[in-house]
Amino acid sequence: MNKALLILAASSYQLLTIATAKRLGYRVVTTDNVRDNPGHALADVSYDIDTTDSEAVLELARKENIAGVIAAGTDVAVMTAAYLADQLGTPGPSPEAAHILTNKHAFRKFLADAGLPYPRAFLVVENSVPEGMVFGDHRWLIKPTRSSGSKGIFIIADQAEYHARVAESRHFSIDGTAVLEEFLEGSQHTCEGVLRDGRIALSILTDRDTAPSPHTTTTGHRLPSHLPSELQERVIAAIEDIFERLGIVSGPFDCDFVVIRDLIVLIEITPRLGGNSLSRLFSYALGFDLVAYAVRHACGDPCPIQAQTPPRPSAIAILGADRAGRLTWNEDQFKALLAEDWVDTLLLDLPMGADVQPFINGRHRVGEALINGVDRNEVDAHLLDLRQRLNLAAI
């Protein structure tokens, strides 16, 4: 019988992982609490057990005799993946490391204890303003302590905005708490890569696009980054330092960070494949199948890693509407864009006329596009051209 891989969650962000695992000959088992998620239809076996219910997921993992478990594109399932790896002896981070890296308050404390840069933060356990917190001239972020997909994250400026957002932010957190932290006014970036023997063997560093304030959801990534090479080298060293402190030596990882002049602040770092179609961009830019690597690694199978090369100029655009309504786009231009040699992929998740919500978190995406160019300037121009011609909107 083929080895079984348990994939935690089956939304659009896990489809590539599911399809890749099946292509490689693994028997795919999926589980989450949304029965009509599209990945379940592709799996060999599927369950409707919540990915955060570690004991129930462990029971199904033993029942299915899984060889590995993977939490692709979702922070909330990383703790369960680590717990299963610990209980079953499959590859994965320790539960202690997974807790630190997926609990925003625990990660801020970890950074503070290590003497590393971090945004000043307060734990929010009820809707009142945390003791010692004073709103001043700069902006703040209110975010769920344990969540994913930018759900419940808002940029706020004063106490009135805090009270307007705090209940929703806490609602999206698994443990009902939130974190109130300084909003760092710098450039936003992501590093997606592969660890081997405790060092980053392969990676891309992107310039990350986000939704307009007060939201922060990712709307795309662009390559190559405009960051100077010296700063890129320091980012790599900072990420390696975190993993060394936590005893993580191999596997895929995803890291969001902010650069303020020459200061690098790691905001989130997790031992998993990134969301927002980063794996697709990674594979295109470097010619390396990151998802196939992650699948093999999760099951303890050989997974050779190629040498680092400069990334191909490219970008991934996550498409969404700016308001609620019925989805529409320019159908003639959609067909014309598909014929452009600089458009590698253009996908829409929903049919014309579907009801959509404003794109303020990962659940509300309606499609994606992968584009290329001869250099970063051309990539930026093509990205603007695509959005203008497609004219995606809600009416």
N, C-alpha and C positions, 0 to 999 in steps of 0.2 A: 504494500500500500504506500502511496506517496506521503511524504511528510505533510503534516497539517500545520498551517499557520493561522493563529487567531489574530484578527484585525479588529481593534477596538474602535467602533464607530463605522458608519457606512453612508456618510453624506457624500456630496459631490466632491469634497476634498479628499476622500479616501478612494475614489473610483480608480485613479491611476495605480495606487498600491494594490488594490484588489486585482485589477486586470494584469498587472505585472506578475504578481504571485502565481496566478493561473497560467500565464504564458510560460513561466519557468517550471511548471509542473507540480506546484504545491497544491494541496487540498485546502481551500480557503474556508474558514469559519468566521462569521461576523456576528457582532452583537452591539446593540444600543437600545435606547428606549423610544426610538421613532420607527415604528414598524414599516412605514412606507418610504423610508430612505432608499435611494436608488441602488446603493451597493448591495443590499440584501438579495436583490434579484440576480446579481452576478455571482454570489457566493455559492459554494457547494452545500453549506449548511449555515443557517442563520438563527439567531436568538433575539428575543426582545428584553434582555437583561441590561439594566443600566450599567454603563462602563465604570461608574464609580462604586458599584457594589462588589468590592473585591472578593468577598467570600463566595458569593454566587457565581462570579466569573471564574474563580478558581475551580469550583465544582464542575462547571461546563468544560473547562480546559482539561481536567482530568478525564472527563467522560469522552472527550474527542481525541484524547491522547496527542495533544499538540506538541510540536517540536519547538515552537517559538511564538512570541507575542509581540505585537507592534502597535504603538499608538502614534499614528501618522497625522500630523496637522492638528492635534488636539491636546492641550495641556491637561485638561481635567482627567484624562485617562492614563497619564504617565505614572501616577501613583499606583494604579492597579497593575499596569504592565511591570513595574518594578517589584511589586509584591509577588506576582506570579513567577517572575524570573527567580526571585529569592526562594520561593517554595518549591519550584520545579527544577531548579538548577539550569535554567536556560539563560542565554546572554541578556544582560541588561544592567542598569545602574542599581545601586543599593536603595532600599526604601528610604533610608535617611537622606541620601543625596537627592532622590526624587522629591522628597518633601521640601527640602530647602529650595530647590529650583522651580517648583510649581506653586509655592505659597509666597505671594508677593511680600508679605510682611516678614516672613522668615528669611527671604533672600536679602531684604534691606538690612536686617539684623546681621546676617552673615557678612555682608559687605562692610558694615560698620565695625564688626569685631575684627575683621581682617585688615582694617586700616585702608580700605579701597574706596574710591569715590562713589558716592551714592546720593540720590535725592533725599532731602529731609522728609520724613514720613511719620504718620500717626496711624495707629490701628483704630478702626471705627467699629465698635460693637453695638452701638445703638444710634439713633438718629440725631442725638445732640452733638454739638461740636466737641471734639476731643479736648481734654484738659491740656492747657498749655498752648493750644493752637490759636494764633492770631493772624487774621487775614491782613495782608499789607498791599504793597504796590504791585507784586508779581502774581502770576496766575498759578493755579493748583490743578491737580488731577484727582478725581475721585474714581476709584476702580475697585471691582470685586477682588477679594483676596485670592479666591480660587475660581477661575473661570477661563474662557478662551474665546477667540473670535471677536475681540474688542466689544463684547456685550457689556453694557452697564458702565462704560468708561466715558467720562465727560471732563472737559476743560472748564474750570470755574474760576471766578475772579473775586467773589465776595460771599458773605454768609448767607445771603438770600438765595444765591444760586446753589450753594451747598445744600440748604434745606430742600430745594426743589429737586435735587438729584440723588441725595443719599439713599433714600428708600429703594429706588430702582437699582442702584448700584449694589446694595446689599442683597437684593432679591436674586441677582444673577450669580451670587457667590454660593458655592456648595455649603460652606459653613455659616452663611448669613452675616459675615463680616466684610468690611471694606478697608481700603487703605487710602488715606488722604496724603498726597505727596506733592512736593514742588514740581511744577511743570518746567522742564529745562528748555530754555529758549536757544536751541541749537539745531544743527542739521540731523535728520533722522536717517538711520542706516540699518542694514541687516547683514549678518554673516551667516551663510549656510555652508556646512562643510562636513568633513569626515575626519574622525580621530583615529590614529593608529599608533600604538605604543605610547599613548599620552601626548602625542604631538599632532598638529593639524597637517594632514597629508594632502588635502585637496579642499579648496574653498572658493567661494565667490563673495565679494563684498559689494553690496548694492546701495544705491541711493533710493530711499523708500519714500513713495508718495502716500499721502494720507488725505482723508476726507476733511472738508472745511471745519473749523472750530464751530461748536464745542465738541465735535466728534474726532476720533483718532483712528478709525479703522483704516487698514491698508488698502489703497486703491491701485498699487502697482509698485514695481521695482525696475530700476534702470542700471545697465552695465555699459562700460565700466564705470565705477564710482569716480566722482570728482575729488575724492579724498587724496591728498598727497601720499606717495608711497611710504614715507616715514611714518605717517599716522596709521596706514594700513598695517604696517609691520607691528606697531604697538598694539593694535586691536588684536591681532593674532596672538601676541604674547600674553595679553590680558586674559583672553579666553582660555588659553592653555594653562595659565596659572589657576584659574577657577577650577577647572577639571582636575588638575593635580591635587588641589586641596581637598576635593571631594572623592578622590580615588576612582575617577572615571577615565578609562584609558583607550576605549575603542567605541566605534559606532557613529551614526549620524548625529548632527546637532544643529540647533537653530539659535541665533542670538540677535536681539534687537539692541541697538546702542545709539547714544546721542553724542555728538561732538560739539563742544563749545570752545571755539578757537583751537587750542591744542590740548584741551581736557577731554578724555574719553570716559564716558559713564555707561557701564553695562546696565541696561534696564531689565531685560529678561534673557535667560539662557536656559535652554532645555535640551535634554538628550533624546531628540526625536527628529523626524522629518518636519520641516516647516510647512505651514499652511500657505494659503494664497498662491497656490500653483508655483511655489519656489522650486520644487523638484523638477518641474517641467523646464523652467528657465535654466536651472543648473545643468541639466542634461544637455540642453541645446547649446549653452554657452561654452561648455567644456568638452562636449562629446563623450561624457561619462554618464552611464545610467545609474543615477543616485538611488532611485527606488529599487532597482534590482539589487544593488549593493545592500541596502537596508533590509530587504527581505531575506537575503542569504545570511547576513550578519545575525538577524534575529533568530534564525534556525541553526546557527553554529556551523554553517557551511562555508567553504572557501569563497572569498570575495576579493580578488585582486584589485589593487588601486593603482591607477595610472599616475604618471608624474604631473605636477602642476604646470599648467600652461596659461597664458593670458586669455581672459574670457573674450568670446566673440561679442562685439557690440550688439546689444539686444535689450528687450524690455518685455515684461509681462504687465498687461493692463487688466485689472479686475473691474468688470463693468457693472454699473448699477444705476438706478434712477435717483433723481434728486428730490423726488416727492412721491407720495402715494398716488396710485391711479392705475390705469390700464397701460400696459407696456406697448410701446411703439418704436419703430426705427425706420430708416430709409431702406426699403428692400432692394431697390436698384443699386444703391451704393454698397449694400452688404454683398451682393453678388460681384460687383466690380472690385471690391476690396479683396475678396477671395482670390482674384486673379492677379493681384499685385505680387511681384516677386519678393517684396519686403514683408509680406504677411505670411508667416509660417502657419499660424493657427488662428481661427476666429470662430468661437463657439458661443451660442446663446442657449441658456438652460431652459428657457420658457418660450411658449408660443406667443405670437402676436396677440395682443389683447388680454394677456394674463394679468391678474391683479398683482401689483407689486407694492412694496413698502420702500421708503427712502433708504438709500444705502448708507446705514450708520453702523452696521456690524456685519460680520461674515455671513450671517444667515440670509442677508438680503441681496447678495450678488445675483446678477442675472446672466453673467457670461464672462468670457475672458478672451484676450487676444495676445498672441506672442508675435513680436515683430523684430526686425533686424535692420542694420544699416552698416555703412562702411566705417562709421565712427560714431561717437556718442552724440555729436551735434545732429547727424542725420537721423539717429534713433529718436531723438527728442522731436525733430520736425515730423517724422512719420507718425509718432504717437499723437501729436496734435492733429495731424491730418486725418487719422483714423477716427478720432472722437468726433471731429467736426462733420465728416462725411457720413458716419453712421447715424449721427443725430439721435442717439438713444434717449428716450424720454418717457414720462408717464403722463397720461392725460385723463 
